[in-house]
Amino acid sequence: MINDLTIGNPLKLIIKFAIPLLIGNLFMQLYQISDMIIVGHLISIEALAAIGASAPIYMVFLMIAFGFTGGLTVITAQRFGARDDDGVRRSVFHSMLASLILSVFLTIGLISFLKPLLHVMNVPPQIFAQAYDFMFILSLSTVMIIMYNLFSGFIRALGDSRTPLYFLIFCTLLNILLNFLFINNFHWGIIGSAMGTLVSNTIAMVACLFYMWKRYPLLRLSAPFMKYNRRIMYDHIRIAFPMALQFSILSFSIMIVQSVCNSFGPDVIAAFAAALRIEQFATQPLLALGLAMATFSAQNWGANLLSRIRKGVKYAFILSSLISICGFILVRHIGSDMIALFIDTGNKNSSTDVDFIITTGRQYLVISTLFYFFLGLIFVFRNTIQGMGKPILPLLSSLTELITRAFAAIYLAQTMGYEGIFYASPISWTAAGTLVVCGYLYYIRRFNQETMRWQMGAIKQQLKENGPVD
């Protein structure tokens, strides 16, 4: 259902829009956690480590695409907020064209440079072959995942966050089922996990496209709007490229941390991978809130309603603070039990120290939970600024994350061992969160001054033309 976020109570609209996003994100994390549990129990901890050691490479490529498609659909949401139906249709055509071109190049690039990238990531020799097989199959799903994400973005741009949820639930459950089938019944090993992702995302993409075409006439392509326009494409790329660069920088910083982590062996890799999955699961409410703010601010920016954006940000800040506290309490209490789910605690393999993996994973969670507040700031303020069509500050905050996370991981790992890696993300969240909040306040102050100058100019012009009013 189409929802206009430019009218009504901002708090209710944001929560209503964010809840389906949260449920969808939780299902996505459920798939990733289930996949790792299936791999850790039905194959081996080495296979689990292979996924953890290589996944950041794929995430760099994938996050480039996610940032790119997210930037494209910002324009779609702005056109919808401005009541420009023709502009929405032109945005759909140019976004699909740009996404198809990008996805093909990313797929070719990932396949061509996969082995060198695995070497750069310091993937241990004993899990190198499994990591390569997993990544090669997974790279074939890039086009389907990108286009599915774009179609979901179109639907969310119209204020409908429920429909993408239904498709995501379907894709997640199908993925889990296929992974179990391919690994447990077909005995395909780690390749079965990647094949499950490939098949399920292909089916989900086709289903989402068919539904979008049938349910939303505004999103259908027709001949009058399928003409390439350089200016329109530039308007899209102007937002999409910095967002793609921003997302790639974030993923690249995580890849650096993972590369440092890989040098400490499979047990540390497995512990770090499990802890990250738990952290991602716990912080999904913050991510959903940020995604809701992106669409909320985009629609209201298109409608020139700055005051509503400010009010929405105030409510989102309060919500993110409460969510951060809840996440801190939850993870502190059940973190160790959740880490144990990823591995077979009865495994007698002498090369695997199960107690060490659980203890090490918990160490990371104890440290990172203290800084969820700053991560919430990043999600809320960065996404709001992106929705307003201002990509430079989010890009700078991402660069800040890259520099601080990479420096902390490399330097602290040398002085503190693998425990030093655990401080890399918290330090980067603190720096980037502080920067993006200060930047938002600067933008709001500048926009208010520009609005005031425009209003004063209009008044002076009216007085000049009509004379003073008695």
C-alpha positions, 0 to 999 in steps of 0.5 A: 500500500502506498503511504504518503509520509509528508502528512500525519504524525511523524513519530507514528509514521516512522514507527509504522514504516520501520516495523516491517523493515525491522521484521525483514532485517531480522529474517535476513539475519535469521537466514545468515545465522541459520546458514552458519549454524547449518554449516558449523554443525553439518559440515565443519568449523573450518567451513564456518571459518571459510565463510567468515574469512571470505564473506567481507570480500563479497560484502564490499561488492554487494554494498557498492551495489546496495549503496548505489541502488539506495541512492537511485531510489532516493530520487524516486522517493523525492519525485513521489514526495513532490507529486511528480508521477512522470518523474517517478516513472523516469526514475524507475527506467534510469535506475534499472538501466544504471543498476543492470550495468553496474551489476554486470561489471561487479560480477565480472570483477568479483569472478576475475579477481577472486583468488588474489583478493582471498590472498590479500585477505590472509585466508589460511591455506587450510580453508582457502579452497572452501572459501574460493568455492563458496565465493565463486558460486555466490558471485553468480547471484550478484545480479539477482540480489542487486535487482531484487534490492532495487525493486524493493527500494522502488516499493519502499520509495512509495511508502510501502515497507510491508510488501518488501517484507513479505518477499524477504520472508519468503526468500529467507525461508526458501534460502534456509530450506534450500541450504539444508537440502543441498548440504544435508541431503545432496551433500554439496558441502559449502557449495550448497550454502552458496547455491541456496542463496543463488536459487532463492534470490533468483526466485525472489527477484522474479516474484518481486518484479512481477508483483511490482508491475502488477500492483503499482502502475506508477512503477511500470515502464512504458515507451514515453518514459523509456528514453535515456536522458543525460540530465536525469541520469546525472541527477541519479548518479550524483546521489548514487555514486557517493552512496556507493562509495560510502558503502564500499568504504565501510565494507572495505574497512570491515575487510581490513579488520577481517584480514587482520583477524584472519592472521590469528587462525580459524578459531579466532575467525570463527569466534569473530564471525559468530560474534558479528552475526549476533551483533548484526542481529541485535542492531537491526532495530537501529538499521530499520530506523535509519532506513525509515528515516531515509525514506521519510526525509526523502519524501519530505525533502521533495515536498519542501517540508524541512520542519517535519524532517527536524521533528522526525529526527528528534523522535528517531534520536530518542528511539535509537537511544532506547533501542541501544540500551535494550540491545546492550542489556539483551546481548550482555545476557544471552551473547555466550549462549547464542555463540554456542549455537554456531558450533557443535559443542560436542566436536572432538576435533583436536584442532578446534577449541570450542571453549576458546571460540565462545569466550573470545566471541563473548569478549567482543560482544562485551566491548561493542555493546557499550558503543551501540549509542554511537552506532544509532547516531550513525544510522539515524543522522546519516540516512536522514542526510542521504534522504535529503540528497546530500551525499558528501557528509555521509561519505566523509563520515564513512571515510572517518570510519575507514581510517579509524577502524583500519588504524585501530585494528592494525595498531591495536592488534600489534600491541594487544593481539586479537583482542585489539581488533575488538576495539576497532568498530567501537572507535570508528562508531564514536568518531563517525557518529560525532561527525555526522551529528555535527554535520546534520546540525550544520546543514539544518542551520544553513537551510534555515538561514537560506529560507529566512533570506529567501523570505526576507527577499520576497518581502522586500520585493513585494514592498518594492512593487506594491509599497508599504501596507497601511 
